[in-house]
Amino acid sequence: MILVFAMLPILVVVAVLYYTQAQAALAKNNFYQASNNIMFSEIFDSYYYRTVVSDLEVLNGRREKLKLMSKAIIKAYSLNDEESGLIGSSSIIRNIMFESTRSSGMMPFIFDIKKPESSHFVRADYRRLLKYTTILGISLQEFLMEGKFHNPGTFHVLTDKKNSEVYLLNITAMDDRHILVIGERQNDLKTEFMNVKKQIIEALNNVMRPEGRELSSDRRLFTFILDSDGKQVAPLVRDGYEPMFLEKKQREEVKAGFNQNSSATYQMSLNNVDYQMVISYYNQMGMYIVSATPITDILHAQREETSKFIIIGCIVAFFAILIAMVLVSDLVKPLSAVTLNTRKIATLDLRDIVSVRRFINRFDRKRTDEVGEISKAISKMTTNLSSNICNLLETQDRQRKIEGELNTAKDIQLGILPDNLDSPIFSPLKINGKMIPAKEVGGDLYDVIELDEDNVAFIIGDVSDKGVPAALFMVMTVTIIRQCFSLKMSSAEVMNEVNKVLCKHNPNMMFVTLFLGVLNRKTGAFTYANGGHCQPVLCHNNSVSVLEGLSGPAPGVADGFEYKEFSCLIDKNTRIFLYTDGVSEAQNEEKQLFGENRINLAVSKFASLDVKEFSESMLNEILSYRGTAPQSDDITMLVADYPQ
């Protein structure tokens, strides 16, 4: 890690330095190459005019004659107003061009770049000159459309290979649209003109070296001359070497740059060497001048400087690392010991206090530096972990004991509830009861007691609380009810006695909603008392009704209250459905209650089922409505059929 942090800044500086120096070297070399191309352009001009002019003394007068004629026509054109057009109301231009043709044999015409068909020719047969070949190897029309021409005029050679004719041209731009061309046949010099390009190439091959020329001790500059097809013509290609060649797309890019007075720069590979190349176009002969320098030569000095910097940086980094290792060795060794001991926490029995103390003593907590602080923190953490784990295990033991006690309480509570409701002693009644506590033990209660051979008592209630306190309160309530019914008390008398005892022995101010009813199995007479409980539902021939009559508040609320007793006649083939508010107040995910209307509909819906199937179907209906919502209260149901 120390090595990384020591070397990283050096590497970043080296990379930035190398990149900036390399870019500067490439830009500087680009300047040298562009200067070289300009020099060769001047050499071309020198060779061209020396070959065409100096070596052909006879042309001096002819060139001067063409130049004077061009000046006269350009002067007349400048006097012509814009509205009259190229040869409008003024006939000066036409007269000059006509006279030059008639008297001196010159062939003038004005070429329209935008509309070649509108070009002006003194004689129609002069139009043939547009098809003749220039020294570039293209037609004169193509040369005029693509070239750039300036005053006082550009001289060019035009040949007709078919008729072996040669023309000397003076080309002058009149404006951005019109070009003045004045030609004169030079049949007496056609041999010399035909060989102009060849002579120039031969001259270049005599002076250009294939191995290039040295700019300095560590840099070379190669120059290549390519023809209009992109093939190398100078210097001569040595055996075993790949010639320089430009693709059509590259040639077009270089030509476009020539029209904008700029050169094109490329990085290309030639003979397995990467070069930086600057390419220029020489339009007089349609040739390309390529200046190439090996990139390794350009970057040689920079690489040497970078290597020196890297060596110096490595030396500095070595001493920096050495000093850093000496400075941090006092910290690293204790940290390694702390790390090694910390890894052993995973295998340490944190329940064993003796093992924990031995483990803590391995840390040097007397140090006053960062290692000492870490050692103290790990020791404290280990001690706290051991303490927390021991407390957690004790809590789990207590939890298991509580769960065991709750399970025992649940068994006791379920044992208090009747488990023989299908016993023949209740015949001809069909009875079924079901209770589902919201916690381990519940506060709901139900019971069915045979009072004598004719009468059966039905009890259902709901203690105000839940859990163990409610279960104990429920057990006390059931015990009082059973004792009272054993003394032959009526429903109202039992309710009064339960209220009296609960109010007297109720330090937590709990209460129980309670319904007590006694049914005569022979006559169908039903006497009952309702202490704040849900009203029972009667179903006879699929007709659902509610058993009216409220005797008073829930027992345990109002001490000394006297409860009323109600009576009615239960028809044969009637189902009695008693339930706690855990049924009516069951909630779904949207906190909506199941409600009494759904109870009445469900009672009618399941009227044809027997009492056991009825209880299961009602429970499933409640659970389906509740969905994923938690059970909020104990669910208790008691159903009895009074058959024919």
C-alpha positions as CSV (number, residue, x, y, z in Angstrom):
1,M,0.0,0.0,0.0
2,I,2.9,2.4,0.8
3,L,4.5,1.6,-2.5
4,V,1.2,2.3,-4.4
5,F,0.8,5.7,-2.7
6,A,4.4,6.6,-3.2
7,M,4.5,5.7,-6.9
8,L,1.1,6.9,-7.9
9,P,1.9,10.7,-8.0
10,I,5.1,10.0,-9.8
11,L,3.4,7.9,-12.5
12,V,0.7,10.6,-12.9
13,V,3.3,13.3,-13.4
14,V,5.3,11.2,-15.8
15,A,2.1,10.4,-17.9
16,V,1.1,14.1,-18.0
17,L,4.6,15.2,-18.8
18,Y,5.1,12.6,-21.5
19,Y,1.7,13.4,-23.1
20,T,2.3,17.1,-23.2
21,Q,5.8,16.9,-24.5
22,A,4.8,14.3,-27.1
23,Q,2.0,16.6,-28.4
24,A,4.4,19.6,-28.5
25,A,7.0,17.5,-30.4
26,L,4.4,16.3,-32.9
27,A,3.2,19.9,-33.4
28,K,6.7,21.2,-33.9
29,N,7.5,18.5,-36.4
30,N,4.3,19.3,-38.2
31,F,5.7,22.8,-38.7
32,Y,8.9,21.4,-40.2
33,Q,7.0,19.2,-42.5
34,A,4.7,22.0,-43.7
35,S,7.8,24.1,-44.4
36,N,9.3,21.3,-46.4
37,N,6.2,21.0,-48.5
38,I,6.2,24.7,-49.2
39,M,9.9,24.5,-50.2
40,F,9.1,21.6,-52.7
41,S,6.2,23.6,-54.1
42,E,8.7,26.4,-54.9
43,I,11.0,23.8,-56.4
44,F,8.1,22.7,-58.6
45,D,7.5,26.2,-59.7
46,S,11.2,26.8,-60.4
47,Y,11.5,23.6,-62.4
48,Y,8.2,24.2,-64.2
49,Y,8.9,27.7,-65.4
50,R,12.6,26.9,-66.1
51,T,11.6,24.0,-68.2
52,V,8.6,25.7,-69.9
53,V,10.0,29.2,-70.0
54,S,13.8,29.5,-69.5
55,D,14.7,26.6,-71.6
56,L,12.3,27.7,-74.3
57,E,13.3,31.3,-74.9
58,V,10.9,31.5,-77.8
59,L,8.0,31.4,-75.3
60,N,8.9,34.7,-73.6
61,G,7.3,36.7,-76.4
62,R,4.3,34.4,-76.7
63,R,3.7,34.5,-72.9
64,E,3.9,38.3,-72.9
65,K,1.4,38.5,-75.9
66,L,-1.1,36.2,-74.0
67,K,-0.7,38.3,-70.8
68,L,-1.2,41.6,-72.6
69,M,-4.3,40.3,-74.4
70,S,-5.7,39.1,-71.0
71,K,-5.1,42.4,-69.4
72,A,-6.9,44.2,-72.3
73,I,-10.0,42.0,-72.0
74,I,-10.0,42.2,-68.1
75,K,-9.7,46.0,-68.4
76,A,-12.7,46.1,-70.8
77,Y,-14.6,43.8,-68.5
78,S,-14.0,46.1,-65.5
79,L,-15.5,49.1,-67.5
80,N,-18.6,47.1,-68.3
81,D,-21.6,47.9,-66.0
82,E,-23.4,45.2,-64.2
83,E,-26.7,45.6,-66.0
84,S,-25.2,45.1,-69.4
85,G,-23.9,41.7,-68.5
86,L,-20.7,40.0,-69.7
87,I,-20.9,41.3,-73.3
88,G,-24.0,43.5,-73.1
89,S,-24.3,47.0,-74.5
90,S,-20.5,47.4,-74.7
91,S,-18.9,45.6,-77.7
92,I,-15.3,46.3,-76.5
93,I,-14.8,42.8,-75.2
94,R,-16.2,41.1,-78.3
95,N,-14.1,43.3,-80.6
96,I,-10.9,42.6,-78.7
97,M,-11.5,38.9,-78.6
98,F,-12.5,38.8,-82.3
99,E,-9.5,40.9,-83.4
100,S,-7.1,38.8,-81.4
101,T,-8.5,35.7,-83.1
102,R,-8.4,37.2,-86.6
103,S,-5.0,38.9,-86.5
104,S,-2.8,36.9,-84.1
105,G,-4.3,33.4,-84.2
106,M,-5.1,33.4,-80.4
107,M,-8.1,31.4,-79.2
108,P,-9.9,33.3,-76.4
109,F,-13.1,32.3,-74.6
110,I,-14.8,33.1,-71.3
111,F,-15.8,30.1,-69.2
112,D,-18.8,30.2,-67.0
113,I,-18.2,27.9,-63.9
114,K,-21.9,27.8,-62.8
115,K,-23.3,27.3,-66.3
116,P,-20.6,25.9,-68.7
117,E,-23.2,25.8,-71.5
118,S,-23.4,29.6,-71.3
119,S,-19.7,30.1,-71.8
120,H,-18.8,32.7,-74.5
121,F,-16.7,31.5,-77.5
122,V,-15.6,33.8,-80.3
123,R,-15.7,30.8,-82.6
124,A,-17.8,27.7,-81.9
125,D,-14.9,25.3,-82.7
126,Y,-12.9,26.7,-79.7
127,R,-15.3,24.7,-77.5
128,R,-13.2,21.7,-78.4
129,L,-10.4,23.0,-76.2
130,L,-12.5,22.1,-73.1
131,K,-12.0,18.4,-74.0
132,Y,-8.3,18.5,-74.4
133,T,-6.0,17.1,-71.7
134,T,-4.0,19.2,-69.3
135,I,-0.7,18.4,-67.8
136,L,-2.7,17.0,-64.8
137,G,-4.2,14.3,-66.9
138,I,-7.7,15.7,-66.7
139,S,-9.7,17.7,-69.3
140,L,-9.5,21.5,-69.4
141,Q,-13.1,21.8,-68.3
142,E,-12.5,19.7,-65.2
143,F,-9.3,21.8,-64.5
144,L,-11.3,25.0,-64.8
145,M,-14.1,23.7,-62.6
146,E,-11.7,22.6,-59.8
147,G,-8.7,24.9,-60.0
148,K,-7.9,28.3,-58.4
149,F,-6.7,31.1,-60.6
150,H,-5.4,34.6,-59.8
151,N,-4.4,37.7,-61.7
152,P,-2.2,38.5,-63.7
153,G,-2.9,34.9,-64.9
154,T,-1.8,31.3,-64.7
155,F,0.1,29.7,-67.6
156,H,-0.7,26.1,-68.4
157,V,0.0,23.5,-71.1
158,L,-2.8,21.8,-73.0
159,T,-2.3,18.8,-75.3
160,D,-4.5,16.9,-77.7
161,K,-3.0,13.5,-77.9
162,K,-5.3,12.5,-80.8
163,N,-4.0,15.3,-83.1
164,S,-0.7,15.7,-81.3
165,E,-1.4,19.4,-80.8
166,V,0.0,21.5,-77.9
167,Y,-1.4,24.8,-76.6
168,L,0.0,27.4,-74.2
169,L,-2.8,28.9,-72.1
170,N,-3.1,32.0,-69.9
171,I,-5.9,31.5,-67.4
172,T,-7.3,34.5,-65.4
173,A,-10.2,34.7,-63.0
174,M,-12.5,37.6,-64.0
175,D,-14.8,37.1,-61.0
176,D,-16.1,34.3,-58.8
177,R,-18.0,32.9,-61.8
178,H,-16.2,33.7,-65.0
179,I,-12.7,32.6,-66.1
180,L,-10.9,34.1,-69.1
181,V,-8.8,31.6,-71.1
182,I,-6.6,32.6,-74.0
183,G,-4.8,29.9,-75.8
184,E,-2.3,29.7,-78.7
185,R,-1.2,26.6,-80.6
186,Q,2.5,25.7,-80.1
187,N,3.0,22.9,-82.6
188,D,6.7,23.9,-83.1
189,L,7.4,23.1,-79.4
190,K,5.0,20.2,-78.9
191,T,7.9,17.7,-78.2
192,E,9.2,19.9,-75.4
193,F,5.8,20.5,-73.9
194,M,4.9,16.8,-74.0
195,N,8.0,16.0,-71.8
196,V,7.6,18.8,-69.2
197,K,6.2,16.6,-66.5
198,K,8.7,13.8,-67.2
199,Q,11.7,16.2,-67.1
200,I,10.6,17.6,-63.7
201,I,10.2,14.1,-62.2
202,E,13.6,13.1,-63.5
203,A,15.1,16.2,-62.0
204,L,13.5,15.5,-58.7
205,N,14.8,11.9,-58.7
206,N,18.3,13.2,-59.2
207,V,18.2,15.4,-56.1
208,M,15.9,13.5,-53.7
209,R,17.5,10.8,-51.5
210,P,15.4,7.6,-50.7
211,E,16.8,7.6,-47.1
212,G,15.6,11.2,-46.5
213,R,17.5,14.0,-45.0
214,E,18.6,14.6,-41.4
215,L,17.0,17.5,-39.5
216,S,19.2,16.7,-36.5
217,S,21.1,13.8,-35.0
218,D,17.9,12.1,-33.9
219,R,15.4,13.1,-36.5
220,R,14.9,12.4,-40.3
221,L,12.6,13.8,-42.8
222,F,11.4,11.8,-45.9
223,T,9.9,13.5,-48.9
224,F,7.7,11.6,-51.5
225,I,6.2,12.9,-54.7
226,L,3.0,11.1,-55.9
227,D,1.2,11.5,-59.2
228,S,-2.5,12.3,-59.7
229,D,-3.3,8.6,-59.1
230,G,-1.6,8.6,-55.7
231,K,1.4,6.5,-56.9
232,Q,5.0,7.3,-55.9
233,V,7.1,8.8,-58.7
234,A,10.0,10.3,-56.7
235,P,12.3,9.2,-55.2
236,L,12.7,5.9,-57.0
237,V,11.5,3.0,-55.0
238,R,14.3,0.7,-53.8
239,D,14.1,-3.0,-54.2
240,G,12.3,-4.7,-51.3
241,Y,10.6,-1.5,-50.1
242,E,6.9,-0.7,-50.1
243,P,6.1,2.4,-52.3
244,M,4.1,5.3,-50.8
245,F,0.5,5.3,-52.0
246,L,-2.6,7.5,-51.3
247,E,-6.1,6.1,-51.5
248,K,-8.8,8.1,-53.4
249,K,-10.5,9.3,-50.3
250,Q,-7.2,10.7,-48.9
251,R,-6.4,12.4,-52.3
252,E,-9.8,14.1,-52.2
253,E,-9.3,15.3,-48.7
254,V,-5.9,16.8,-49.7
255,K,-7.4,18.5,-52.7
256,A,-10.1,20.0,-50.5
257,G,-7.4,21.3,-48.2
258,F,-5.6,22.9,-51.2
259,N,-8.7,24.9,-52.0
260,Q,-8.7,26.1,-48.4
261,N,-4.9,26.9,-48.4
262,S,-4.1,24.1,-46.0
263,S,-2.4,20.7,-45.9
264,A,-3.6,17.4,-44.5
265,T,-1.9,15.6,-41.6
266,Y,-2.0,11.8,-41.1
267,Q,-0.4,9.0,-39.1
268,M,0.3,6.2,-41.5
269,S,2.5,3.0,-41.6
270,L,5.0,2.4,-44.3
271,N,7.5,-0.5,-44.4
272,N,6.5,-1.4,-40.9
273,V,7.3,2.1,-39.6
274,D,4.8,4.5,-38.2
275,Y,5.1,8.0,-39.7
276,Q,3.6,11.4,-39.1
277,M,2.8,12.8,-42.6
278,V,1.9,16.2,-43.9
279,I,0.5,16.0,-47.5
280,S,0.1,19.0,-49.9
281,Y,-1.3,19.3,-53.4
282,Y,0.5,21.0,-56.3
283,N,-2.2,21.8,-58.8
284,Q,0.0,23.0,-61.6
285,M,1.0,19.4,-62.3
286,G,-1.6,17.5,-60.3
287,M,1.0,16.0,-57.9
288,Y,1.1,15.4,-54.2
289,I,4.0,16.3,-51.9
290,V,4.3,14.1,-48.8
291,S,6.6,15.0,-45.9
292,A,7.1,12.0,-43.5
293,T,8.9,11.7,-40.2
294,P,9.1,8.4,-38.2
295,I,7.2,8.9,-34.9
296,T,10.0,7.2,-33.1
297,D,12.3,9.9,-34.2
298,I,9.9,12.6,-33.1
299,L,9.4,11.2,-29.7
300,H,13.0,10.0,-29.2
301,A,14.1,13.0,-27.1
302,Q,10.9,13.0,-25.1
303,R,11.3,9.3,-24.3
304,E,14.9,9.8,-23.1
305,E,13.7,12.7,-20.8
306,T,10.8,10.6,-19.5
307,S,13.1,7.7,-18.8
308,K,15.4,10.0,-16.8
309,F,12.5,11.3,-14.9
310,I,11.2,7.8,-14.1
311,I,14.7,6.7,-12.9
312,I,14.8,9.8,-10.6
313,G,11.3,9.2,-9.5
314,C,12.0,5.5,-8.6
315,I,15.0,6.6,-6.6
316,V,12.9,9.1,-4.7
317,A,10.1,6.6,-4.2
318,F,12.6,4.0,-2.9
319,F,13.9,6.3,-0.2
320,A,10.4,7.5,0.6
321,I,9.2,3.9,1.1
322,L,12.3,3.1,3.2
323,I,11.6,6.1,5.4
324,A,7.9,5.3,5.6
325,M,8.6,1.7,6.6
326,V,10.9,2.8,9.4
327,L,8.3,5.3,10.6
328,V,5.3,2.9,10.6
329,S,7.0,-0.3,11.7
330,D,6.3,0.6,15.3
331,L,2.6,0.9,14.4
332,V,2.3,-2.0,11.9
333,K,3.6,-4.8,14.2
334,P,1.2,-4.1,17.1
335,L,-1.6,-3.7,14.6
336,S,-0.8,-7.1,13.1
337,A,-1.0,-8.6,16.6
338,V,-4.3,-6.9,17.3
339,T,-5.7,-8.1,13.9
340,L,-4.5,-11.7,14.6
341,N,-6.1,-11.7,18.0
342,T,-9.3,-10.1,16.8
343,R,-9.8,-12.9,14.2
344,K,-10.0,-15.4,17.1
345,I,-13.2,-13.8,18.5
346,A,-15.2,-15.9,16.0
347,T,-13.9,-19.2,17.7
348,L,-14.2,-17.8,21.3
349,D,-16.8,-19.2,23.6
350,L,-18.3,-15.9,24.8
351,R,-20.4,-17.7,27.4
352,D,-17.2,-18.7,29.3
353,I,-16.2,-15.7,31.4
354,V,-12.8,-17.2,32.2
355,S,-12.0,-17.7,28.5
356,V,-13.1,-14.2,27.7
357,R,-10.8,-12.7,30.4
358,R,-7.8,-14.7,29.1
359,F,-8.6,-13.4,25.6
360,I,-8.8,-9.8,26.7
361,N,-5.4,-10.0,28.5
362,R,-3.8,-10.7,25.1
363,F,-4.3,-7.0,24.1
364,D,-1.9,-4.3,25.2
365,R,-4.3,-1.9,26.8
366,K,-1.5,0.1,28.5
367,R,-0.4,1.8,25.2
368,T,-1.4,5.5,24.9
369,D,-1.4,5.6,21.1
370,E,-4.0,4.5,18.5
371,V,-3.1,0.8,18.9
372,G,-3.9,1.1,22.6
373,E,-7.2,2.8,21.9
374,I,-8.1,0.0,19.4
375,S,-7.1,-2.7,22.0
376,K,-9.3,-1.0,24.7
377,A,-12.2,-0.8,22.3
378,I,-11.9,-4.5,21.2
379,S,-11.6,-5.6,24.9
380,K,-14.7,-3.6,25.8
381,M,-16.6,-4.9,22.8
382,T,-15.7,-8.5,23.7
383,T,-16.8,-8.0,27.3
384,N,-20.1,-6.5,26.2
385,L,-20.7,-9.3,23.7
386,S,-20.1,-11.9,26.4
387,S,-22.4,-10.1,28.7
388,N,-25.1,-9.6,26.1
389,I,-24.9,-13.3,25.0
390,C,-25.2,-14.5,28.6
391,N,-28.2,-12.1,29.1
392,L,-29.7,-13.3,25.9
393,L,-29.4,-17.0,26.9
394,E,-31.0,-16.2,30.3
395,T,-33.8,-14.4,28.5
396,Q,-34.3,-17.3,26.1
397,D,-34.5,-19.7,29.1
398,R,-37.1,-17.4,30.8
399,Q,-39.0,-17.2,27.5
400,R,-39.1,-20.9,27.1
401,K,-40.4,-21.2,30.7
402,I,-43.1,-18.6,30.0
403,E,-44.1,-20.3,26.8
404,G,-44.3,-23.6,28.6
405,E,-46.4,-22.0,31.3
406,L,-48.6,-20.4,28.7
407,N,-49.1,-23.7,26.9
408,T,-50.1,-25.3,30.2
409,A,-52.5,-22.4,30.8
410,K,-53.9,-22.9,27.3
411,D,-54.4,-26.6,28.0
412,I,-56.1,-25.8,31.3
413,Q,-58.3,-23.1,29.7
414,L,-59.4,-25.5,26.9
415,G,-60.0,-28.1,29.5
416,I,-62.5,-25.9,31.2
417,L,-64.5,-25.5,28.0
418,P,-66.9,-28.3,27.2
419,D,-65.5,-31.0,25.0
420,N,-68.6,-33.3,24.7
421,L,-71.2,-31.1,23.0
422,D,-72.2,-34.0,20.7
423,S,-73.1,-36.1,23.8
424,P,-76.5,-37.8,23.8
425,I,-77.4,-36.0,27.1
426,F,-78.2,-32.9,24.9
427,S,-80.4,-34.8,22.6
428,P,-82.3,-33.9,20.5
429,L,-80.2,-30.7,20.3
430,K,-77.2,-30.6,17.9
431,I,-74.5,-28.4,19.4
432,N,-71.1,-27.2,18.3
433,G,-68.6,-24.7,19.8
434,K,-65.4,-23.2,18.6
435,M,-62.9,-20.7,20.1
436,I,-59.7,-19.3,18.5
437,P,-57.7,-17.1,20.9
438,A,-55.8,-14.1,19.6
439,K,-52.9,-14.9,21.9
440,E,-51.7,-18.1,23.6
441,V,-54.7,-17.9,25.9
442,G,-57.9,-16.1,25.4
443,G,-60.5,-14.2,27.3
444,D,-63.6,-15.6,25.6
445,L,-65.7,-18.3,27.1
446,Y,-68.6,-20.6,26.2
447,D,-70.4,-23.4,27.9
448,V,-73.4,-25.7,27.6
449,I,-74.9,-27.2,30.8
450,E,-77.6,-29.8,31.2
451,L,-79.7,-28.5,34.1
452,D,-82.3,-31.3,34.1
453,E,-83.9,-33.7,31.7
454,D,-85.8,-30.8,30.0
455,N,-83.6,-27.7,30.3
456,V,-80.2,-26.9,28.8
457,A,-78.2,-23.7,29.6
458,F,-76.2,-21.9,26.9
459,I,-73.4,-19.5,28.0
460,I,-71.1,-17.3,26.0
461,G,-69.0,-14.3,27.1
462,D,-66.1,-12.0,26.3
463,V,-63.6,-10.7,28.9
464,S,-62.6,-7.1,28.4
465,D,-58.8,-7.9,28.2
466,K,-56.7,-10.5,26.5
467,G,-53.9,-12.9,27.4
468,V,-53.3,-14.4,30.8
469,P,-55.3,-11.8,32.9
470,A,-58.4,-12.3,30.7
471,A,-58.0,-16.1,30.9
472,L,-57.9,-16.0,34.7
473,F,-60.9,-13.7,34.7
474,M,-62.7,-16.0,32.3
475,V,-62.0,-19.1,34.5
476,M,-63.4,-17.3,37.5
477,T,-66.5,-16.3,35.5
478,V,-67.2,-19.8,34.3
479,T,-66.7,-21.2,37.8
480,I,-69.3,-18.8,39.2
481,I,-71.8,-19.5,36.4
482,R,-71.6,-23.3,36.8
483,Q,-72.0,-22.9,40.6
484,C,-75.0,-20.7,40.2
485,F,-76.8,-22.9,37.7
486,S,-76.1,-25.9,40.0
487,L,-78.2,-24.1,42.6
488,K,-81.2,-23.9,40.1
489,M,-80.9,-20.2,39.6
490,S,-82.6,-18.4,36.6
491,S,-80.6,-16.7,33.9
492,A,-81.2,-13.2,35.5
493,E,-80.3,-14.5,39.0
494,V,-77.1,-16.0,37.7
495,M,-76.2,-12.7,35.9
496,N,-76.8,-10.8,39.2
497,E,-74.6,-13.2,41.1
498,V,-71.8,-13.0,38.6
499,N,-71.9,-9.2,38.6
500,K,-71.9,-9.1,42.3
501,V,-68.8,-11.4,42.7
502,L,-66.8,-9.7,39.8
503,C,-67.4,-6.2,41.1
504,K,-66.3,-7.3,44.6
505,H,-63.1,-9.1,43.4
506,N,-61.9,-7.0,40.5
507,P,-58.8,-4.9,41.4
508,N,-58.0,-4.4,37.6
509,M,-61.5,-3.1,36.8
510,M,-62.1,-5.8,34.3
511,F,-65.5,-6.8,33.0
512,V,-67.1,-9.5,30.8
513,T,-69.9,-9.3,28.3
514,L,-72.2,-12.2,29.0
515,F,-75.2,-14.0,27.5
516,L,-77.0,-16.7,29.5
517,G,-80.0,-18.6,28.0
518,V,-82.0,-21.7,29.1
519,L,-83.9,-23.7,26.5
520,N,-86.6,-26.2,27.3
521,R,-86.1,-29.1,24.9
522,K,-89.7,-30.2,25.0
523,T,-91.6,-26.9,24.8
524,G,-89.1,-24.7,23.0
525,A,-89.4,-22.1,25.8
526,F,-86.3,-19.9,26.0
527,T,-85.4,-17.7,28.9
528,Y,-82.3,-15.5,28.7
529,A,-80.4,-12.6,30.1
530,N,-78.0,-10.4,28.1
531,G,-75.3,-8.4,29.9
532,G,-73.9,-6.2,27.1
533,H,-73.1,-9.1,24.8
534,C,-73.7,-9.5,21.0
535,Q,-77.3,-10.4,20.2
536,P,-77.8,-14.0,19.2
537,V,-79.1,-14.8,15.7
538,L,-82.0,-17.2,15.0
539,C,-82.4,-18.9,11.6
540,H,-85.8,-20.6,10.9
541,N,-86.6,-21.9,7.4
542,N,-83.8,-19.7,6.0
543,S,-85.3,-16.6,7.7
544,V,-82.8,-14.8,9.9
545,S,-83.8,-12.8,12.9
546,V,-82.0,-11.3,16.0
547,L,-82.9,-12.1,19.5
548,E,-83.9,-8.8,21.0
549,G,-83.6,-7.7,24.6
550,L,-80.7,-6.2,26.7
551,S,-80.8,-7.1,30.4
552,G,-78.1,-4.6,31.5
553,P,-74.4,-3.6,31.2
554,A,-71.5,-6.1,31.2
555,P,-71.0,-7.8,34.6
556,G,-68.2,-6.3,36.6
557,V,-69.2,-2.7,35.7
558,A,-72.1,-1.7,37.9
559,D,-72.2,-3.2,41.4
560,G,-75.8,-3.9,42.7
561,F,-77.4,-3.7,39.3
562,E,-80.5,-6.0,38.9
563,Y,-80.6,-7.7,35.5
564,K,-83.9,-8.4,33.6
565,E,-84.9,-11.7,32.2
566,F,-86.5,-12.2,28.8
567,S,-88.3,-15.2,27.3
568,C,-89.5,-16.3,23.9
569,L,-90.6,-19.5,22.2
570,I,-88.2,-21.2,19.8
571,D,-89.8,-22.9,16.9
572,K,-88.9,-26.4,15.9
573,N,-86.2,-26.6,13.2
574,T,-84.5,-23.4,14.4
575,R,-80.8,-22.7,14.6
576,I,-79.4,-20.5,17.4
577,F,-76.1,-18.8,16.7
578,L,-74.2,-17.1,19.5
579,Y,-70.9,-15.3,19.0
580,T,-68.5,-12.8,20.5
581,D,-67.4,-9.5,19.0
582,G,-64.3,-11.2,17.6
583,V,-66.6,-12.3,14.8
584,S,-68.4,-9.1,14.1
585,E,-65.3,-6.9,14.5
586,A,-62.9,-8.9,12.4
587,Q,-61.0,-6.5,10.2
588,N,-59.5,-6.8,6.7
589,E,-56.4,-5.0,5.3
590,E,-58.4,-1.8,4.9
591,K,-59.5,-1.8,8.6
592,Q,-63.1,-2.6,7.6
593,L,-65.2,-4.6,10.0
594,F,-66.9,-7.9,9.1
595,G,-70.2,-6.6,10.6
596,E,-73.5,-8.0,11.6
597,N,-75.0,-7.8,8.1
598,R,-72.3,-10.2,6.8
599,I,-73.0,-12.5,9.8
600,N,-76.7,-12.6,9.0
601,L,-76.0,-13.3,5.3
602,A,-73.5,-16.1,6.2
603,V,-76.0,-17.7,8.7
604,S,-78.6,-17.8,5.9
605,K,-76.0,-19.0,3.3
606,F,-74.9,-22.0,5.5
607,A,-78.3,-22.8,6.9
608,S,-78.5,-26.3,5.2
609,L,-75.2,-27.5,6.8
610,D,-75.0,-29.4,10.1
611,V,-73.7,-27.5,13.1
612,K,-70.1,-28.7,12.8
613,E,-69.8,-27.8,9.1
614,F,-71.7,-24.6,9.8
615,S,-69.0,-23.6,12.4
616,E,-66.1,-24.4,10.0
617,S,-67.8,-22.5,7.1
618,M,-68.4,-19.4,9.3
619,L,-64.7,-19.5,10.4
620,N,-63.5,-19.8,6.8
621,E,-65.7,-16.9,5.8
622,I,-64.2,-14.7,8.5
623,L,-60.6,-15.8,7.6
624,S,-61.2,-15.1,3.9
625,Y,-62.5,-11.7,4.6
626,R,-59.6,-10.9,6.9
627,G,-57.0,-11.8,4.3
628,T,-53.5,-11.0,5.5
629,A,-54.6,-8.7,8.3
630,P,-53.7,-10.0,11.8
631,Q,-56.3,-11.4,14.2
632,S,-57.2,-8.6,16.6
633,D,-59.5,-10.4,19.0
634,D,-60.5,-13.8,20.2
635,I,-63.1,-15.5,17.9
636,T,-65.7,-17.6,19.7
637,M,-68.9,-19.2,18.2
638,L,-71.6,-21.5,19.7
639,V,-74.3,-22.9,17.5
640,A,-77.3,-25.1,18.4
641,D,-80.0,-26.8,16.3
642,Y,-83.5,-27.3,17.7
643,P,-84.8,-30.0,15.4
644,Q,-88.3,-31.3,14.6
